[in-house]
């Protein structure tokens, strides 16, 4: 009986070990796709990239006739999975990434070079939005700019972390608009939003989905979406372009695969993606998450990445955040 | 605040097969681990956390809560039966539990411990449920300077409340604070102590450190003495205590539960201190103090009520402020973060269903403790004599797999092993490990908020200090810190002057 009891504990403990599972792969040949595809997720389960990958995999699988298998390989701020994808067959291992994958090359978060990957296609776009407290005196971007111009370095703009997407959004606006602002980093987007509502800082930039609930509760007010077109979910919020500024900050998410694949394979893959994102269930999921479906093919997406790679290397350098350079 | 929503919001989320299954498994596992001497709740939660990453956040957190509640209770079984506390917090339970067993009343001892644990836990969940939204709502208006003050309070309590030498407590806490500085600077992004490695830029992975410090270290300690405990001879009967007994103990359980919740809510103090304080208090107010230590049911009830009531208190500060009440809730913060949920006022505002589900889950966990404890006592009694050499081997492999699984990195396995050795050395030199854990968690809270506050006033220190002392919240926190600092001196002064030591437990 003592042995039996021990066995039960032992097995219970060991069964927890089984919760961690790995993926397997096999070899293939000519026609694309000729074998199953690994869809690696560089982040842990439950995050944005994880959810989108798991939503797009089923419609892709249906169109491509092979298995498209999502699996999480978190670590190194997404670079572990990116490095793995770079060593696999082009077109047969891919990953969904946002601008962060460009940034980590320079901020030292992963010793990784974006040129080891080829951009395949952009799937969705996130809307960046500039927010102030509901009772703030700022009514438009113009107001904020007027204040910042008169008081250089006085305007306090919060962000979810130094060197992150929203810090760079604010830095880009300040650079292009010729104003000096004080960046106040918080431990994540939500604390920055809460601090804006509490009046500790004047404004913050984040994505629409994250800000939505605090706007709904009447704590925060959206001044503008950092895009050239209004968001269908919030048609009343003006764009920066309408207000006479050129600060679009598209927050893209797109698929990458290993560099050096046959052009027709990559085009074929992009074609499947273009079809798959029209799947009604995927569209519904994307819209519920506060995102927008927005396709860019290999050519256009590739140019975007190349341009961003330059812009952010320079911007991070100017902000004193560039600690590594893969090139 | 609509209190009706506190339990209803999460009902649908909790009453799902997988959630209930994992909660049940968690409690069962918790009691098993708790009752085996040497396997502590902290170690179990630290080692098992990485295995919950692939679960849904709610399932993951409730599994850990199950282990937490079950484990805190489980320690009492071996305390009563073999005079060895299954977990450190059951130390006071041995004082009366084991004498009862030697008198042939093992069933009564375990039954009383179970019911007291259940009632203490239940009480603490109610306190947690009704107080944490209030605390969280209050904390929503906290500015960075106030969070800074709160963090400093947390750190100063460690040194004050820890067992043994406060110098060693300080040492451990400072080490934790230092380790927390590793990684990218939170304000300017500059890598600190990373030696150019991209592994360290995000800082030390908290869970990885915990697995080593608390899990591996424990196994190393036990490797020194792998003696198997004597077989449990006692036959257990009459486990379910009569209503009369419970009624006579109701006052004791109530008092010790209050002590437990309060001490649980204080960062750095845990179930062990709670049960020592509650036991001491009971001895003072008891009508038969001479019986305590000789097999008094009051003693068992006071110790077990308090150490289980700690769970709700520790969860209270963890959920509503993001400051862990003890090492276990510290690990839970790490687990929640992995799922993108950061505990604190924001969680209450934006993810209230989850918070409500945690309340319901904890209620259920405590009920399971009662049912499994009363029903399965005989089974758990057998488990106490499980051979350590097999058990520890299994745990060691789990620890290594777990530390790797956090972010698929062998570097982390190295970190775990390194901290295993550090933990072993710390135990050998009687340096408490809990302050290190809290330092590691509170470090970023203190640093980020201090530097953010300074950034907000353009580095003007005098203006920052003015904010600190003029805001009522931070001013009161500062006052508490000062009082705590001078309390030992004050106490000494009084005892010198009046020639007697004030009551000290």
Interface residues (C-beta under 8 A of the other chain):
Chain A: X1 X2 X5 X6 X8 X9 X10 X12 X13 X14 X16 X17 X19 X20 X44 X45 X46 X47 X72 X73 X74 X75 X76 X77 X79 X80 X107 X108 X109 X110 X111 X153 X156 X161 X162 X163 X182 X184 X185 X186 X187 X188 X190 X191 X194 X195 X198 X200 X201 X213 X214 X217 X320 X321 X323
Chain B: X25 X28 X29 X32 X33 X36 X48 X50 X51 X52 X53 X54 X55 X56 X57 X140 X141 X143 X144 X184 X185 X186 X187 X188 X189 X190 X191 X194 X198 X199 X201 X202 X231 X338 X339 X340 X342 X344 X345 X346 X349 X350 X379 X382 X383 X385 X386 X387 X390 X391 X394 X395 X397 X398 X401 X405 X407 X408 X409 X444 X448 X452 X455 X456 X458
